[in-house]
C-alpha cells in the first residue's frame, strides 16, 4: 500500500515500467528499515524512507533508499542527511558487492509527472541537483 497518489504514480510509472528496476519494496511495517537521526534541536528521532529499490545499471547492481516528498521542511533535510550517511556507511561496509544511494524526490521538481522518464537514470539526474541544493541549506542551518 502507498500513502499518496504521488507514491502511487511513482510505483506505476517508474518502478513497474523502467527496465533498470529489478525489485522494489514499500519500506513499511514492523521490519521497516529505520534510520536514527538528530533533528534541528538535537533531539533523537527515527526516519523510515518510503521505498527500497534495487536496480541493474551498466552491469552493476545498485540499491536505493527512496524518499518522496510533497512538502519539504527543515526536518526533511536532516532526515536526508542521515539517510545519505547510512548509504555511505552501508556501501563501505558491504563493498564491493553492494552499493547504496539515497534518492530524494521532491514533488515540486516533477510537475510533468513520472510518465516522462524512460529510465531510472533520467529520474536520478532530474532529482540529483535539487537534493544537493537542499543539503547546502542543511549545512547552513547547523550550529
Order of alpha helices (4+ residues) and beta strands (2+ residues): alpha-beta-beta-beta-beta-beta-alpha-beta-alpha
